[in-house]
Amino acid sequence: MSRSHEVTAPQPEYRIAPLDMTTWDAFAALTAKHNGIFGGCWCTAFHPREGRNDFPDGQSGKRDLVERGNAHAALVMDGDVAVGWCQFGGPDELPEIYHRKEYAAAFDDAPPYRLTCFFVDRDHRRDGVAKHALQGALDLIAAEGGGVVGGYPVTRVLGKKISSSFLFSGTREMFEAAGFGEVRSLGTKRTVMRKTVEPA
């Protein structure tokens, strides 16, 4: 009798690249593939609202931010193709976090970096892309000199399913695995977490 063997597909060898004009086409291709992310957001929701109406759409507005160096993200690359990202930046670059009023009332300080959103190509989900993106963002921050990094992940409730579209800020488990510690809750489902990143 022949014995069947389960074949495990090899994991992709991802690399991290910063979002800039050299990687814009890869970022734009991934975003366009998913209809602009959440109905044409183009990952601009956390950027300042001022000036958004100066552009005909989210794509041109995001491109302007990238050209001016006012948009940062760690892109997860599979070859030359972007399959996901983690957006990061300072409070001035990314002021529009959820529960902003509650955050301002609870904290006198804002860390120099915050992680606001993750996105993963639908064809690469469950491949660890978000974890690569998170570590990639921390590595890019370390290369910039490091500092305190804040995140606002979702705390999942045991036994309750959450659509992946609501996990754009990451999960508490993923942040804990990356060495983040809890600061306090923010709203009913989000947690403020922080980590100090040493300079590279």
Secondary structure per residue as TSV (DSSP state, phi and psi in degrees):
chain	resnum	aa	ss	phi	psi
A	1	M	-	360.0	129.6
A	2	S	-	-79.9	145.3
A	3	R	-	-100.7	127.4
A	4	S	-	-79.3	146.1
A	5	H	-	-121.4	134.6
A	6	E	-	-79.6	126.7
A	7	V	-	-97.3	124.6
A	8	T	-	-98.3	125.7
A	9	A	-	-69.2	139.4
A	10	P	-	-64.9	142.8
A	11	Q	-	-75.9	140.1
A	12	P	-	-62.0	149.5
A	13	E	-	-95.1	94.1
A	14	Y	-	-81.2	154.0
A	15	R	E	-133.7	162.5
A	16	I	E	-107.4	135.8
A	17	A	E	-134.0	140.9
A	18	P	E	-73.7	149.4
A	19	L	-	-75.0	117.1
A	20	D	S	-155.2	-170.3
A	21	M	T	-70.2	-19.0
A	22	T	T	-76.2	-21.6
A	23	T	T	-113.1	5.1
A	24	W	H	-56.9	-44.6
A	25	D	H	-60.5	-38.8
A	26	A	H	-67.4	-43.3
A	27	F	H	-61.9	-45.3
A	28	A	H	-65.2	-37.7
A	29	A	H	-64.4	-42.7
A	30	L	H	-65.3	-43.5
A	31	T	H	-65.8	-44.1
A	32	A	H	-64.4	-34.7
A	33	K	H	-58.1	-29.6
A	34	H	T	-108.7	31.2
A	35	N	T	57.5	36.3
A	36	G	T	84.9	5.1
A	37	I	T	64.8	116.7
A	38	F	T	51.2	49.5
A	39	G	T	74.8	35.2
A	40	G	T	95.4	18.6
A	41	C	-	-63.5	-41.5
A	42	W	T	56.1	29.7
A	43	C	T	58.5	45.1
A	44	T	-	-115.0	-4.5
A	45	A	T	-60.9	-29.3
A	46	F	T	-93.3	-6.0
A	47	H	S	-77.2	164.9
A	48	P	-	-57.0	142.1
A	49	R	S	-72.1	-29.4
A	50	E	T	-61.0	129.3
A	51	G	T	92.5	-8.6
A	52	R	G	-64.2	-34.1
A	53	N	G	-76.0	-0.9
A	54	D	G	-77.4	-8.1
A	55	F	S	-121.7	147.5
A	56	P	S	-70.5	-21.3
A	57	D	S	-158.1	172.5
A	58	G	H	-65.1	-33.2
A	59	Q	H	-63.2	-49.1
A	60	S	H	-68.1	-32.8
A	61	G	H	-67.0	-42.2
A	62	K	H	-65.8	-42.4
A	63	R	H	-59.8	-40.5
A	64	D	H	-61.3	-42.6
A	65	L	H	-61.9	-42.3
A	66	V	H	-65.6	-43.7
A	67	E	H	-59.8	-35.6
A	68	R	T	-88.7	2.0
A	69	G	T	75.5	22.0
A	70	N	-	-107.4	21.2
A	71	A	-	-143.2	125.3
A	72	H	E	-127.0	141.8
A	73	A	E	-160.9	151.6
A	74	A	E	-96.6	112.1
A	75	L	E	-88.5	133.5
A	76	V	E	-91.9	119.5
A	77	M	E	-109.5	132.8
A	78	D	E	-109.6	94.2
A	79	G	T	70.2	-123.9
A	80	D	T	-99.8	9.1
A	81	V	E	-106.1	128.8
A	82	A	E	-79.2	130.5
A	83	V	E	-118.8	1.1
A	84	G	E	174.6	173.6
A	85	W	E	-159.5	164.0
A	86	C	E	-127.5	121.1
A	87	Q	E	-85.0	137.4
A	88	F	E	-143.4	162.6
A	89	G	E	167.8	180.0
A	90	G	-	-84.7	169.4
A	91	P	T	-58.9	-33.2
A	92	D	T	-72.4	-33.5
A	93	E	T	-77.1	-34.3
A	94	L	S	-131.4	70.7
A	95	P	-	-82.6	-20.3
A	96	E	-	-89.2	57.3
A	97	I	-	-78.4	158.3
A	98	Y	T	-68.2	148.5
A	99	H	T	57.9	40.6
A	100	R	H	-59.2	-42.2
A	101	K	H	-65.5	-42.9
A	102	E	H	-64.2	-38.3
A	103	Y	H	-63.9	-46.9
A	104	A	H	-62.8	-34.9
A	105	A	H	-73.2	-27.1
A	106	A	H	-92.0	-22.5
A	107	F	-	-127.5	135.6
A	108	D	S	-86.4	-18.9
A	109	D	-	-120.8	156.2
A	110	A	-	-124.7	128.1
A	111	P	-	-63.2	153.2
A	112	P	S	-65.0	-17.3
A	113	Y	E	-133.2	146.4
A	114	R	E	-138.9	146.9
A	115	L	E	-105.7	117.9
A	116	T	E	-104.8	-33.5
A	117	C	E	-158.0	154.9
A	118	F	E	-123.3	150.6
A	119	F	E	-145.0	140.1
A	120	V	E	-130.1	132.4
A	121	D	-	-53.1	134.4
A	122	R	G	-59.2	-23.5
A	123	D	G	-85.9	-1.5
A	124	H	G	-127.8	16.5
A	125	R	T	-74.0	150.3
A	126	R	T	69.6	19.2
A	127	D	S	-107.8	9.8
A	128	G	S	80.4	16.6
A	129	V	H	-63.5	-42.9
A	130	A	H	-62.0	-38.8
A	131	K	H	-64.4	-41.5
A	132	H	H	-62.1	-40.5
A	133	A	H	-64.9	-42.8
A	134	L	H	-61.3	-49.3
A	135	Q	H	-65.3	-35.9
A	136	G	H	-62.3	-41.5
A	137	A	H	-63.3	-42.3
A	138	L	H	-64.2	-37.3
A	139	D	H	-67.4	-39.7
A	140	L	H	-67.6	-37.1
A	141	I	H	-65.1	-41.1
A	142	A	H	-60.2	-39.9
A	143	A	H	-66.5	-26.2
A	144	E	T	-83.6	-4.6
A	145	G	T	121.4	-5.2
A	146	G	-	74.7	-173.2
A	147	G	E	142.2	-176.9
A	148	V	E	-78.1	133.6
A	149	V	E	-119.2	129.8
A	150	G	E	-106.3	145.9
A	151	G	E	-137.2	160.9
A	152	Y	-	-134.7	59.4
A	153	P	-	-72.6	164.8
A	154	V	B	-86.3	136.2
A	155	T	-	-94.8	112.8
A	156	R	-	-81.2	142.3
A	157	V	-	-93.9	130.2
A	158	L	T	-57.3	128.2
A	159	G	T	89.7	-7.5
A	160	K	-	-110.9	128.0
A	161	K	-	-83.9	141.8
A	162	I	-	-123.8	130.4
A	163	S	-	-60.3	143.4
A	164	S	G	-59.8	-25.2
A	165	S	G	-67.2	-18.9
A	166	F	G	-95.9	3.5
A	167	L	-	-105.5	24.5
A	168	F	T	-65.7	-18.8
A	169	S	T	-94.7	6.6
A	170	G	-	87.3	172.1
A	171	T	B	-111.0	153.4
A	172	R	H	-57.7	-40.9
A	173	E	H	-59.6	-41.3
A	174	M	H	-66.4	-40.7
A	175	F	H	-68.4	-40.3
A	176	E	H	-61.5	-41.1
A	177	A	H	-64.2	-25.3
A	178	A	T	-90.2	3.4
A	179	G	T	96.2	11.8
A	180	F	-	-80.3	148.1
A	181	G	E	-115.2	148.9
A	182	E	E	-73.9	139.5
A	183	V	E	-105.1	-50.5
A	184	R	E	-173.9	169.3
A	185	S	E	-80.0	156.6
A	186	L	E	-137.3	103.8
A	187	G	T	77.2	-158.3
A	188	T	T	-94.8	-21.1
A	189	K	T	-124.4	-10.1
A	190	R	E	-105.8	151.7
A	191	T	E	-126.6	135.0
A	192	V	E	-83.9	123.4
A	193	M	E	-130.3	150.2
A	194	R	E	-139.1	156.4
A	195	K	E	-149.7	140.4
A	196	T	E	-93.2	122.3
A	197	V	E	-101.4	122.3
A	198	E	-	-75.4	149.5
A	199	P	-	-64.5	146.2
A	200	A	-	-72.3	360.0
